[in-house]
Amino acid sequence: MFAPFRPIVKDPALRLAAVLLVLFGAHAATMGPYVSALAIKVFGLSDGAFALVLMVASVLSVSASVGLGILADQRANRRAIALGTSLMLILASALVLAGDNAVVFVIANALILPLSASIFGQLFALSRLAASTHPEKDRAAILSTLRALFALPWLVVLPIWSVAFDQGASLTAIYPVTLTLGILILALTLAFWPRDGATRWPDPKSGLSFRESLREMANLPILSRVVALGTINGAVMLYLVVMGLVFEATPGRGAADTALYAGLLAGLEVPFMLALPVLVGRVSRTSLIWAGAALYALHLGLIPVLAPTPYVWLLTIPGAAGGAVVLTQPMAYLQDLLSNRPGAGASLMALQKLAGDAFSAAVFAIGTALAGYELAAAMGALLGVIGAGALWAMDRRAARS
């Protein structure tokens, strides 16, 4: 289980990626769960206004991830882009701390933070390039382990903030912490990110224009696979929406059960992620993704059914096992689709997330309108399995031709 840590610890670039992913995970765990409460309870935004902020942020985040990914491949200037996106993390937190009003909150969350989101893709582009200097049999395990490190801070950060808020801390107390994390990320990037043009691995410029790069990403075989994986991502997003609502609507359940379930699931995902390298390479990636989607579907579909019973806690086991797969393997799969352009390959993750957001929103709206949370969860679970099966079928057909 711990074998993949050895090359990460010994390789300076992988070591940097690991530390930055932990710090960025801590930033996401600090900011993500409380943005809605900050928007509505602290800065006084209406539900509609906050929904608009989320929509603008989503579009800008995807556009920035794709655009900067293509730019990094065109110019091979990954260090410069990483520094710029890291600076956005600092600017967003500093702006809210300085202004402390709804206007700066909207600017920070709708316009600045979405630009910083592409650092996630840049970190995995760096990880993929650095891993290319290691034996091929070790690369998938290295990348899976790095993804687990991004999840690790959530196990520590959320309980700390829970205690802090119970003790009376203001929600705006997150901003000095996110500012500090942003400064650390920028400082480490500035000090240790390999200089452009002086890396241990080849990183040639793509030679493609922006339009040509977009056309390559929009190629039907690639786009259809991104959409198929988007259904799986949609199941993950639907879990985040449905789980809390189901526990709130179930007699005898509530917010404490929501936090406990989410914590148990996240806690179990990490060891499953670390154990995945045992299977990677022995089972085809699309078969593994299909199995993971099926396990995740079992957990998602049965949450509304078992929520009133003690057996609901058992669902965290298939949920964590499936989650470990569907949160790691699609990333590696998408990067392999454009293996010679790691920036654009990493940008496909943003497109997958956009597709997942659209699927989850549509399924939630249709399911709850027709029959409630039970149908929404069942539809999302079924859609994820169908998408994973379609992905397997596409690769099987391509292998035969």
C-alpha positions as CSV (number, residue, x, y, z in Angstrom):
1,M,0.0,0.0,0.0
2,F,2.8,2.4,0.9
3,A,5.2,1.5,-1.9
4,P,4.1,4.4,-4.2
5,F,5.2,6.8,-1.6
6,R,8.9,5.9,-2.1
7,P,9.3,7.4,-5.6
8,I,7.2,10.4,-4.5
9,V,9.5,11.1,-1.5
10,K,12.7,10.6,-3.6
11,D,11.6,12.7,-6.6
12,P,11.8,16.5,-6.0
13,A,9.0,17.3,-8.5
14,L,6.7,14.6,-7.3
15,R,7.5,15.6,-3.7
16,L,6.5,19.2,-4.5
17,A,3.3,18.1,-6.2
18,A,2.4,16.0,-3.1
19,V,2.9,18.9,-0.7
20,L,1.0,21.3,-2.9
21,L,-1.9,18.9,-3.3
22,V,-2.1,18.6,0.4
23,L,-2.1,22.4,0.9
24,F,-4.6,22.9,-2.0
25,G,-6.8,20.2,-0.5
26,A,-6.6,22.0,2.9
27,H,-7.6,25.2,1.1
28,A,-10.5,23.5,-0.6
29,A,-11.7,21.8,2.6
30,T,-11.5,25.2,4.4
31,M,-13.3,27.2,1.7
32,G,-15.7,24.8,-0.1
33,P,-18.2,23.7,2.6
34,Y,-18.8,27.2,3.9
35,V,-19.1,29.3,0.7
36,S,-22.9,29.1,0.6
37,A,-23.2,30.0,4.3
38,L,-20.9,33.0,3.9
39,A,-22.8,34.2,0.8
40,I,-26.3,34.0,2.3
41,K,-25.8,34.3,6.1
42,V,-22.8,36.7,6.3
43,F,-22.8,38.8,3.1
44,G,-26.6,38.8,2.6
45,L,-26.9,37.4,-0.9
46,S,-30.2,35.9,-2.0
47,D,-30.5,32.3,-3.1
48,G,-30.9,33.5,-6.7
49,A,-27.9,35.8,-6.5
50,F,-25.7,33.1,-5.1
51,A,-26.9,30.7,-7.8
52,L,-25.8,33.3,-10.4
53,V,-22.4,33.5,-8.7
54,L,-22.0,29.7,-8.8
55,M,-23.0,29.7,-12.5
56,V,-20.5,32.4,-13.5
57,A,-17.8,30.8,-11.4
58,S,-18.4,27.4,-13.0
59,V,-18.2,28.7,-16.5
60,L,-15.1,30.8,-15.8
61,S,-13.4,27.9,-14.0
62,V,-13.8,25.5,-16.9
63,S,-12.8,28.2,-19.4
64,A,-9.7,29.1,-17.5
65,S,-8.7,25.4,-16.9
66,V,-9.1,24.6,-20.6
67,G,-7.5,27.9,-21.8
68,L,-4.5,27.7,-19.5
69,G,-4.0,24.0,-20.1
70,I,-3.8,24.6,-23.9
71,L,-1.5,27.6,-23.3
72,A,0.8,25.5,-21.1
73,D,1.1,23.0,-23.9
74,Q,1.7,25.7,-26.5
75,R,4.4,27.5,-24.7
76,A,5.7,24.9,-22.2
77,N,5.5,27.6,-19.5
78,R,3.9,25.6,-16.7
79,R,5.9,27.3,-13.9
80,A,4.7,30.7,-15.0
81,I,1.0,29.5,-15.1
82,A,1.3,27.8,-11.8
83,L,2.7,31.0,-10.2
84,G,-0.1,33.1,-11.7
85,T,-2.9,30.7,-10.5
86,S,-1.3,30.5,-7.1
87,L,-1.4,34.3,-6.9
88,M,-5.2,34.2,-7.5
89,L,-5.6,32.2,-4.3
90,I,-3.9,34.9,-2.3
91,L,-5.7,37.8,-4.1
92,A,-9.2,36.3,-3.5
93,S,-8.7,35.9,0.3
94,A,-6.9,39.2,0.7
95,L,-9.7,41.0,-1.1
96,V,-12.5,39.7,1.1
97,L,-10.4,40.4,4.2
98,A,-9.8,44.0,3.1
99,G,-13.3,44.8,1.8
100,D,-15.5,42.6,4.0
101,N,-18.6,43.2,2.0
102,A,-20.9,41.5,-0.5
103,V,-19.3,43.2,-3.6
104,V,-15.8,41.9,-2.9
105,F,-17.2,38.5,-1.9
106,V,-18.8,38.2,-5.3
107,I,-15.7,39.4,-7.2
108,A,-13.5,37.0,-5.3
109,N,-15.8,34.0,-5.7
110,A,-17.2,34.6,-9.2
111,L,-14.1,36.1,-10.9
112,I,-10.8,35.4,-9.0
113,L,-11.1,32.0,-7.3
114,P,-12.3,30.3,-10.5
115,L,-9.0,31.4,-12.2
116,S,-7.1,29.7,-9.4
117,A,-8.9,26.4,-9.9
118,S,-6.7,25.4,-12.9
119,I,-3.8,24.9,-10.5
120,F,-5.3,21.5,-9.8
121,G,-4.9,20.5,-13.4
122,Q,-1.4,22.0,-13.6
123,L,-0.4,20.0,-10.5
124,F,-1.5,16.7,-12.2
125,A,0.2,17.8,-15.5
126,L,3.4,18.2,-13.5
127,S,2.9,14.9,-11.7
128,R,2.3,13.1,-15.0
129,L,5.4,14.6,-16.6
130,A,7.6,13.8,-13.5
131,A,6.1,10.3,-13.3
132,S,7.2,9.7,-16.9
133,T,10.8,9.4,-15.7
134,H,9.8,6.4,-13.5
135,P,9.1,2.9,-14.7
136,E,5.8,2.6,-16.5
137,K,4.5,0.0,-14.1
138,D,4.8,2.5,-11.2
139,R,3.2,5.5,-12.9
140,A,-0.5,4.7,-12.3
141,A,0.2,4.0,-8.6
142,I,2.0,7.3,-8.2
143,L,-0.8,9.3,-9.7
144,S,-3.4,7.5,-7.6
145,T,-1.4,8.1,-4.4
146,L,-1.1,11.8,-5.2
147,R,-4.9,12.0,-5.7
148,A,-5.4,10.4,-2.3
149,L,-3.1,13.1,-0.8
150,F,-5.5,15.8,-2.0
151,A,-8.3,14.0,-0.1
152,L,-6.3,13.5,3.0
153,P,-6.7,17.1,4.5
154,W,-10.5,16.8,4.5
155,L,-10.2,14.3,7.3
156,V,-8.3,16.7,9.4
157,V,-9.5,20.2,8.4
158,L,-13.3,19.6,8.7
159,P,-13.3,18.4,12.3
160,I,-11.0,21.3,13.3
161,W,-13.4,23.8,11.8
162,S,-16.3,22.1,13.4
163,V,-14.7,22.5,16.8
164,A,-13.8,26.2,16.0
165,F,-17.3,27.1,15.0
166,D,-18.8,25.3,18.0
167,Q,-16.5,27.5,20.2
168,G,-18.0,30.7,18.6
169,A,-15.6,31.4,15.7
170,S,-17.0,33.6,12.9
171,L,-17.4,32.1,9.5
172,T,-15.1,34.8,8.1
173,A,-12.3,33.2,10.2
174,I,-11.6,30.9,7.3
175,Y,-10.1,33.8,5.3
176,P,-6.9,34.3,7.3
177,V,-6.3,30.6,7.0
178,T,-7.0,30.4,3.2
179,L,-4.7,33.5,2.8
180,T,-1.9,31.7,4.7
181,L,-2.4,28.5,2.6
182,G,-2.3,30.6,-0.6
183,I,1.0,32.3,0.5
184,L,2.5,28.9,1.3
185,I,1.5,27.5,-2.1
186,L,2.9,30.5,-4.0
187,A,6.1,30.4,-2.0
188,L,6.7,26.7,-2.5
189,T,5.9,27.0,-6.2
190,L,8.3,29.9,-6.6
191,A,11.1,28.1,-4.8
192,F,10.7,24.5,-6.1
193,W,8.7,24.3,-9.3
194,P,11.0,23.2,-12.1
195,R,12.0,26.0,-14.3
196,D,10.5,26.1,-17.8
197,G,12.8,24.6,-20.4
198,A,15.1,23.1,-17.7
199,T,13.2,20.0,-16.6
200,R,14.4,16.4,-16.3
201,W,11.8,15.2,-18.8
202,P,11.0,16.4,-22.3
203,D,8.3,19.0,-22.5
204,P,8.1,20.2,-26.1
205,K,5.7,22.9,-27.3
206,S,2.6,21.4,-28.8
207,G,2.9,23.3,-32.1
208,L,-0.9,23.6,-32.3
209,S,-2.9,26.8,-32.5
210,F,-5.6,27.5,-29.9
211,R,-8.3,26.6,-32.4
212,E,-6.5,23.4,-33.4
213,S,-6.1,22.4,-29.7
214,L,-9.8,23.0,-29.1
215,R,-10.7,21.0,-32.2
216,E,-8.6,18.2,-30.9
217,M,-10.3,18.2,-27.5
218,A,-13.7,18.4,-29.2
219,N,-12.9,15.3,-31.3
220,L,-16.0,13.0,-31.1
221,P,-14.1,9.9,-29.6
222,I,-12.6,12.1,-26.9
223,L,-15.7,14.2,-26.2
224,S,-17.9,11.1,-26.0
225,R,-15.6,9.6,-23.4
226,V,-15.6,12.9,-21.4
227,V,-19.4,12.9,-21.4
228,A,-19.5,9.2,-20.3
229,L,-17.2,10.0,-17.4
230,G,-19.3,13.1,-16.7
231,T,-22.2,10.8,-15.8
232,I,-20.0,9.2,-13.1
233,N,-18.9,12.6,-11.8
234,G,-22.6,13.5,-11.8
235,A,-23.3,10.6,-9.4
236,V,-20.7,12.0,-7.0
237,M,-22.1,15.5,-7.2
238,L,-25.6,14.1,-6.6
239,Y,-24.5,12.3,-3.5
240,L,-23.2,15.6,-2.1
241,V,-26.7,17.2,-2.8
242,V,-29.0,14.3,-1.8
243,M,-27.3,12.9,1.3
244,G,-27.7,15.9,3.5
245,L,-31.3,16.5,2.3
246,V,-32.2,12.8,2.9
247,F,-30.9,12.9,6.5
248,E,-32.6,16.2,7.2
249,A,-35.9,14.7,6.0
250,T,-35.6,11.5,7.9
251,P,-37.1,11.4,11.4
252,G,-34.4,10.9,14.0
253,R,-31.6,12.0,11.6
254,G,-30.1,15.5,11.1
255,A,-27.0,17.5,10.5
256,A,-24.9,15.4,12.9
257,D,-25.7,12.3,10.9
258,T,-24.8,14.1,7.7
259,A,-21.4,15.1,9.1
260,L,-20.8,11.6,10.4
261,Y,-21.7,9.8,7.2
262,A,-19.6,12.2,5.1
263,G,-16.7,11.9,7.5
264,L,-16.8,8.1,7.5
265,L,-17.0,7.9,3.7
266,A,-14.1,10.3,3.2
267,G,-12.1,8.5,5.9
268,L,-12.5,5.1,4.3
269,E,-11.8,6.5,0.8
270,V,-8.2,7.3,1.6
271,P,-7.0,3.7,2.5
272,F,-9.0,2.4,-0.5
273,M,-7.2,4.9,-2.8
274,L,-3.8,3.8,-1.3
275,A,-4.7,0.2,-2.0
276,L,-5.7,0.8,-5.6
277,P,-2.2,0.3,-7.0
278,V,-2.6,-3.4,-6.3
279,L,-5.4,-3.6,-8.9
280,V,-4.1,-1.0,-11.4
281,G,-2.3,-2.7,-14.2
282,R,-3.9,-6.1,-13.4
283,V,-7.4,-5.0,-14.4
284,S,-8.2,-2.8,-17.4
285,R,-8.9,0.8,-16.4
286,T,-12.4,0.9,-17.9
287,S,-13.4,-2.3,-16.2
288,L,-12.1,-0.9,-12.9
289,I,-14.1,2.3,-13.5
290,W,-17.2,0.3,-14.3
291,A,-16.8,-1.7,-11.1
292,G,-16.2,1.4,-9.1
293,A,-19.3,3.1,-10.6
294,A,-21.4,0.1,-9.7
295,L,-20.2,0.1,-6.1
296,Y,-20.8,3.9,-5.9
297,A,-24.3,3.4,-7.4
298,L,-25.2,0.9,-4.8
299,H,-24.3,3.4,-2.0
300,L,-26.0,6.3,-3.7
301,G,-29.2,4.5,-4.7
302,L,-29.8,2.9,-1.2
303,I,-29.1,6.0,0.9
304,P,-32.8,7.2,0.8
305,V,-34.0,3.6,1.4
306,L,-31.8,2.8,4.3
307,A,-31.5,6.2,5.9
308,P,-34.1,5.4,8.6
309,T,-32.3,2.2,9.6
310,P,-28.9,1.5,11.2
311,Y,-27.8,-0.3,8.1
312,V,-27.3,3.0,6.3
313,W,-23.8,3.2,7.9
314,L,-22.8,0.0,6.1
315,L,-23.2,1.9,2.8
316,T,-20.1,3.8,3.5
317,I,-18.0,0.7,2.7
318,P,-19.2,0.3,-1.0
319,G,-19.4,4.0,-1.3
320,A,-15.8,4.5,-0.2
321,A,-14.5,1.6,-2.3
322,G,-16.4,2.9,-5.4
323,G,-15.4,6.5,-4.6
324,A,-11.7,5.6,-4.4
325,V,-12.0,4.4,-8.0
326,V,-14.2,7.0,-9.6
327,L,-12.3,9.9,-8.0
328,T,-8.9,8.7,-9.2
329,Q,-9.1,6.5,-12.3
330,P,-11.1,8.9,-14.6
331,M,-8.4,11.5,-14.1
332,A,-5.6,9.2,-15.3
333,Y,-7.9,8.0,-18.1
334,L,-8.6,11.5,-19.3
335,Q,-4.9,12.4,-19.2
336,D,-4.1,9.3,-21.3
337,L,-6.5,10.5,-24.0
338,L,-4.1,13.4,-24.8
339,S,-0.9,11.8,-23.4
340,N,1.4,14.0,-25.4
341,R,-0.3,17.2,-24.2
342,P,-0.5,17.0,-20.4
343,G,-2.0,20.5,-20.0
344,A,-4.9,19.8,-22.4
345,G,-5.2,16.3,-20.9
346,A,-5.6,17.8,-17.4
347,S,-8.1,20.4,-18.8
348,L,-10.4,17.5,-19.8
349,M,-11.0,17.0,-16.0
350,A,-12.7,20.4,-16.0
351,L,-14.9,19.4,-18.9
352,Q,-15.8,16.2,-17.1
353,K,-16.8,18.2,-14.0
354,L,-18.9,20.6,-16.1
355,A,-20.7,17.6,-17.6
356,G,-21.1,16.1,-14.2
357,D,-22.6,19.3,-12.8
358,A,-25.1,19.4,-15.6
359,F,-26.1,15.7,-15.2
360,S,-26.5,16.0,-11.5
361,A,-28.6,19.2,-11.7
362,A,-30.9,17.7,-14.4
363,V,-31.3,14.4,-12.5
364,F,-32.0,16.1,-9.2
365,A,-34.6,18.4,-10.8
366,I,-36.4,15.6,-12.7
367,G,-36.2,13.0,-9.9
368,T,-37.5,15.3,-7.2
369,A,-40.2,16.7,-9.4
370,L,-41.5,13.2,-10.2
371,A,-41.1,11.3,-6.9
372,G,-38.6,12.8,-4.5
373,Y,-35.1,12.1,-3.3
374,E,-35.4,8.3,-3.8
375,L,-36.0,8.6,-7.5
376,A,-33.3,11.3,-7.9
377,A,-30.7,9.0,-6.2
378,A,-31.8,6.0,-8.2
379,M,-31.6,7.9,-11.5
380,G,-28.2,9.2,-10.7
381,A,-26.9,5.8,-9.7
382,L,-28.3,4.2,-12.8
383,L,-26.9,7.0,-15.1
384,G,-23.4,6.6,-13.6
385,V,-23.4,2.8,-14.3
386,I,-24.7,3.3,-17.8
387,G,-22.0,5.9,-18.5
388,A,-19.3,3.6,-17.2
389,G,-20.7,0.8,-19.3
390,A,-20.7,3.0,-22.4
391,L,-17.1,3.9,-21.7
392,W,-16.1,0.3,-21.5
393,A,-18.0,-0.5,-24.7
394,M,-16.3,2.4,-26.6
395,D,-12.8,1.2,-25.6
396,R,-13.7,-2.4,-26.3
397,R,-14.9,-1.4,-29.8
398,A,-11.8,0.7,-30.4
399,A,-9.5,-2.2,-29.4
400,R,-11.2,-4.5,-31.9
401,S,-10.9,-2.0,-34.8
